[in-house]
Amino acid sequence: MDYIGNSKNRKLKNKIRHLFVHMSFNFLHLSGSARIISVGIFLSFVSLFLNWFSIIDTPLSGNAFSINVWYVGYIIILINSVLCFLLLADTSKEKLKTKASLPFSDHTIIIVSGITLFLLTLVIFNSVRGFVLFYPNIVIGNGIIFQCIGSIFITLGGLLSYHRKKQEFLSTMYVENTGADDSLFAEYEDILGKNKRDKENMTLPL
């Protein structure tokens, strides 16, 4: 019985180790914009464990999972999980997007997610400020600050990713058009060359 249990534990540990190795390998090969997005996701996750507000001279405080901030932490976890999947998944994300018939590109989802997190944090900030009517000694916690900075990083990384994709697309179009122009002239090369040879072989009747 112990042997079976130990075997299952070893398999589970190997799967977890393989997952972390795979994720670390993908992270090391991320682009500059993707690393900026990763920093934003990290700051966003850190904000979940910090105080979002506290009241001086009282033990009352709250984090992202407090009812006073509308349990926003669960929404943040969901959005960040989607972002992590987009960054670290390889072909599985494309298969999922195909099955779900999602026409949105990765950078569009990232930008929308960053803006959503920022606006959501701004709403929570204004809501917490409203507590001043009942608690004049309320203080905004570091959680809101970290979340705002993280959402800005995510949005900025998404915009840089969009710019990079746009440059790659324009470069590809330029190369393809250049190749098309060369092939177009190649079609007339034989004709032009033949005419040239004919002119060289022409002699005057005199």
C-alpha positions in Angstrom: 0.0 0.0 0.0 2.9 2.3 0.8 4.6 1.4 -2.4 1.5 2.4 -4.4 1.2 5.7 -2.5 4.9 6.5 -2.9 4.7 5.7 -6.6 1.8 8.1 -7.1 3.7 10.8 -5.1 6.7 10.4 -7.3 4.6 10.7 -10.5 3.0 13.8 -9.1 6.3 15.3 -8.2 7.7 14.5 -11.6 4.8 16.2 -13.3 5.1 19.3 -11.1 8.9 19.4 -11.7 8.3 19.0 -15.5 5.8 21.8 -15.4 8.1 24.2 -13.6 11.0 23.3 -16.0 8.8 23.9 -19.0 7.5 27.2 -17.6 11.0 28.4 -16.7 12.3 27.5 -20.2 9.5 29.4 -21.8 10.2 32.4 -19.5 13.8 32.6 -20.4 12.9 32.7 -24.1 10.3 35.4 -23.8 10.6 38.6 -25.7 11.1 42.0 -24.1 7.4 42.9 -24.2 6.5 39.5 -22.7 8.9 40.0 -19.8 7.4 43.4 -19.1 4.0 41.7 -19.0 5.4 39.1 -16.7 6.6 41.8 -14.3 3.2 43.3 -14.3 1.6 39.9 -13.6 4.0 39.3 -10.7 3.2 42.7 -9.1 -0.5 42.0 -9.6 -0.1 38.7 -7.7 1.9 40.3 -5.0 -0.8 42.9 -4.4 -3.2 40.1 -3.5 -1.2 39.4 -0.2 -0.8 43.1 0.8 -3.3 45.3 2.6 -5.5 47.3 0.3 -6.7 49.5 3.2 -6.3 49.9 6.9 -7.7 52.1 9.6 -5.3 53.8 12.1 -5.7 52.9 15.8 -7.9 49.9 14.9 -7.2 46.3 13.9 -9.5 46.7 10.9 -7.8 46.2 7.5 -8.6 44.4 4.3 -6.8 42.7 1.4 -8.0 41.9 -2.1 -10.3 39.1 -0.8 -12.1 41.3 1.7 -15.8 42.1 1.3 -15.0 45.8 1.5 -13.2 45.6 -1.8 -15.9 43.3 -3.4 -13.7 40.2 -3.3 -11.8 41.6 -6.3 -8.9 39.3 -5.6 -10.7 36.4 -7.3 -11.2 38.4 -10.5 -7.5 39.4 -10.5 -6.5 35.7 -10.1 -8.7 34.8 -13.1 -7.4 37.5 -15.3 -3.8 36.8 -14.4 -4.2 33.1 -15.0 -5.4 33.8 -18.5 -2.4 36.1 -19.1 0.0 33.4 -17.8 -1.6 30.9 -20.1 -1.1 33.2 -23.1 2.5 33.8 -22.2 3.7 30.3 -21.3 1.5 28.1 -23.4 2.8 27.0 -26.8 0.5 25.4 -29.3 -2.2 24.6 -26.8 -3.5 28.2 -26.7 -3.9 28.3 -30.4 -5.9 25.0 -30.3 -8.1 26.4 -27.5 -8.7 29.7 -29.4 -9.6 27.7 -32.5 -12.0 25.5 -30.7 -13.6 28.5 -28.9 -13.7 30.5 -32.1 -11.9 33.5 -30.6 -10.9 36.0 -33.3 -8.8 38.1 -30.8 -5.0 38.1 -31.0 -2.9 37.7 -27.9 -1.9 41.3 -27.6 -5.5 42.4 -27.8 -6.5 40.2 -24.9 -3.4 41.4 -22.9 -4.2 45.1 -23.5 -7.9 44.7 -22.6 -6.9 42.7 -19.5 -4.4 45.4 -18.4 -6.9 48.2 -18.8 -9.6 46.2 -17.0 -7.4 45.6 -14.0 -6.5 49.3 -13.9 -10.1 50.5 -14.1 -11.1 47.9 -11.6 -8.4 49.0 -9.2 -9.5 52.6 -9.7 -13.0 51.8 -8.8 -11.9 50.0 -5.6 -9.7 53.0 -4.8 -12.7 55.4 -5.0 -14.8 53.0 -3.0 -12.2 52.8 -0.2 -11.9 56.5 -0.2 -15.7 56.6 0.4 -15.1 54.9 3.8 -13.7 58.2 5.0 -17.3 59.2 5.8 -17.4 56.4 8.4 -13.7 56.0 9.2 -11.7 59.3 9.0 -8.4 57.6 9.7 -8.5 55.2 6.8 -5.3 54.7 4.9 -4.9 53.3 1.3 -2.7 50.2 1.4 0.2 49.1 -0.7 -2.0 46.5 -2.4 -3.8 49.1 -4.5 -0.5 50.7 -5.5 1.1 47.5 -6.5 -2.0 46.5 -8.5 -2.1 49.9 -10.4 1.6 49.6 -11.3 1.2 46.0 -12.3 -1.8 46.8 -14.6 0.2 49.6 -16.2 3.1 47.2 -16.9 0.7 44.7 -18.4 -0.9 47.3 -20.7 2.5 48.7 -21.7 3.8 45.2 -22.5 0.6 44.5 -24.6 1.2 47.7 -26.6 4.8 46.8 -27.2 3.8 43.4 -28.3 1.3 44.9 -30.8 4.0 47.2 -32.2 6.4 44.3 -32.6 3.8 42.1 -34.4 2.9 45.1 -36.6 6.6 45.5 -37.6 7.0 41.8 -38.3 3.9 41.9 -40.5 5.1 44.9 -42.4 8.5 43.3 -42.9 6.9 40.1 -44.2 4.8 42.0 -46.6 7.8 44.0 -47.9 9.8 40.8 -48.5 6.8 39.2 -50.2 6.2 42.2 -52.4 9.9 42.4 -53.3 9.9 38.7 -54.3 6.8 39.3 -56.4 8.5 42.2 -58.2 11.6 40.0 -58.9 9.4 37.2 -60.3 7.5 39.7 -62.4 10.6 40.9 -64.1 11.8 37.3 -64.4 8.8 36.5 -66.6 9.9 39.1 -69.1 13.6 38.4 -68.9 13.5 35.8 -71.6 11.6 38.1 -74.0 13.9 41.1 -73.3 17.0 38.9 -73.6 15.7 37.5 -76.9 15.0 40.9 -78.4 18.5 42.0 -77.3 20.1 39.0 -79.1 18.0 39.7 -82.2 19.2 43.3 -82.3 22.8 42.2 -82.0 22.4 39.8 -84.9 20.8 42.4 -87.1 23.0 43.6 -90.0 22.5 46.4 -92.4 21.5 45.4 -96.0 24.2 47.7 -97.4 
